[in-house]
Amino acid sequence: MHTVRVNDDRPDFRVFIDLVYGHGRNVDTEGDSFPVHSREWTELYVKDRESDDLSFEIYADDCDPGIFVVTSHAVATEELVALYLFDDSGSTLMREHALIDPAGLEGLRLKYNVQLAREAVA
């Protein structure tokens, strides 16, 4: 589990679909992004219909709505989604309640540089 302290509006949720699965994927989604381009959503679930790739979920913590929990059974998916949410809207990123320091953040950015670069030009 990763958590992100979110300080700004979230990205359009469709960014996560492109980031994780690629552009133009057929996915199942659930959440509270109304209208669809809202940047104030508090919950999101996404599952790719075209592959066996695992789903991911993002939701605001019940006790602290400024903390967003990111979960997936796929570690890479969870890391990528949490990192993108942090880079776009957050001030802290934690893995299993431990703060990820600047060196750890840079390591994650290097690990997912292809996906992050793909989304940067989308």
C-alpha positions as CSV (number, residue, x, y, z in Angstrom):
1,M,0.0,0.0,0.0
2,H,1.2,3.5,-0.9
3,T,-0.3,6.7,0.5
4,V,0.0,10.2,-1.0
5,R,-0.7,13.5,0.9
6,V,-2.7,15.4,-1.8
7,N,-2.5,19.2,-1.7
8,D,-4.0,20.1,-5.1
9,D,-6.7,18.9,-7.4
10,R,-6.1,15.4,-8.7
11,P,-5.3,14.8,-12.4
12,D,-8.1,13.9,-14.7
13,F,-8.6,10.2,-13.9
14,R,-8.2,9.2,-17.5
15,V,-4.5,10.0,-17.3
16,F,-4.0,7.0,-15.1
17,I,-5.5,4.7,-17.7
18,D,-3.1,5.9,-20.4
19,L,-0.2,5.8,-17.9
20,V,-0.7,2.3,-16.7
21,Y,-2.3,0.5,-19.7
22,G,-1.4,2.7,-22.7
23,H,-3.5,4.9,-24.8
24,G,-6.9,3.8,-26.1
25,R,-7.4,0.9,-23.8
26,N,-10.8,-0.6,-23.0
27,V,-11.2,-0.5,-19.3
28,D,-13.7,-0.8,-16.5
29,T,-13.8,2.1,-14.2
30,E,-15.7,3.1,-11.1
31,G,-15.5,6.2,-9.0
32,D,-16.9,9.6,-8.3
33,S,-15.4,11.7,-11.1
34,F,-18.4,13.8,-12.1
35,P,-18.2,15.3,-14.7
36,V,-15.8,12.9,-16.2
37,H,-13.0,15.5,-16.4
38,S,-13.4,16.4,-12.7
39,R,-10.2,16.9,-10.8
40,E,-11.9,16.7,-7.4
41,W,-12.6,12.9,-7.4
42,T,-12.0,11.0,-4.2
43,E,-12.2,7.4,-5.4
44,L,-11.2,5.5,-8.5
45,Y,-11.0,1.9,-9.5
46,V,-9.6,0.8,-12.9
47,K,-9.3,-2.7,-14.5
48,D,-8.1,-3.4,-18.1
49,R,-10.6,-5.4,-20.1
50,E,-8.1,-6.3,-22.8
51,S,-5.5,-8.1,-20.7
52,D,-4.9,-9.9,-17.4
53,D,-3.2,-6.8,-16.1
54,L,-4.2,-6.2,-12.5
55,S,-6.5,-3.5,-11.4
56,F,-5.6,-0.5,-9.2
57,E,-7.6,1.6,-6.8
58,I,-7.2,5.1,-5.4
59,Y,-9.3,6.4,-2.6
60,A,-9.3,9.1,0.1
61,D,-8.6,7.8,3.6
62,D,-11.7,7.8,5.8
63,C,-9.9,9.5,8.7
64,D,-8.0,12.0,6.7
65,P,-9.5,12.9,3.3
66,G,-6.2,14.7,2.3
67,I,-4.5,11.3,2.3
68,F,-5.1,9.1,-0.7
69,V,-4.5,5.3,-0.6
70,V,-3.2,3.6,-3.7
71,T,-3.5,-0.2,-3.9
72,S,-2.9,-2.9,-6.5
73,H,-1.9,-6.5,-6.4
74,A,0.8,-5.6,-8.9
75,V,3.6,-3.8,-7.1
76,A,4.8,-2.0,-10.3
77,T,1.3,-0.7,-11.0
78,E,0.8,0.5,-7.4
79,E,4.2,2.3,-7.4
80,L,3.6,4.0,-10.8
81,V,0.1,5.2,-9.9
82,A,1.2,6.5,-6.5
83,L,4.3,8.2,-8.0
84,Y,2.3,10.0,-10.7
85,L,-0.3,11.1,-8.1
86,F,2.5,12.4,-5.9
87,D,4.3,14.2,-8.7
88,D,1.1,15.8,-10.0
89,S,-0.7,16.7,-6.8
90,G,1.1,15.6,-3.7
91,S,3.5,16.7,-1.0
92,T,4.5,13.3,0.5
93,L,4.6,9.7,-0.7
94,M,4.7,6.8,1.7
95,R,5.1,3.0,1.3
96,E,3.7,1.0,4.1
97,H,3.7,4.0,6.4
98,A,7.3,4.9,5.7
99,L,8.1,8.2,4.0
100,I,9.9,7.8,0.7
101,D,12.9,10.1,0.7
102,P,14.2,12.2,-2.3
103,A,16.6,9.4,-3.3
104,G,13.8,6.9,-3.2
105,L,11.6,9.2,-5.3
106,E,14.4,9.6,-7.9
107,G,14.8,5.8,-8.0
108,L,11.1,5.4,-8.7
109,R,11.2,8.1,-11.4
110,L,14.1,6.3,-13.1
111,K,12.4,3.0,-12.8
112,Y,9.2,4.3,-14.5
113,N,10.8,6.9,-16.8
114,V,9.3,5.3,-19.9
115,Q,5.8,5.4,-18.7
116,L,6.2,8.9,-17.2
117,A,7.8,10.2,-20.4
118,R,5.0,8.6,-22.5
119,E,2.4,10.4,-20.4
120,A,4.3,13.7,-20.5
121,V,3.9,14.0,-24.2
122,A,0.3,12.8,-24.3
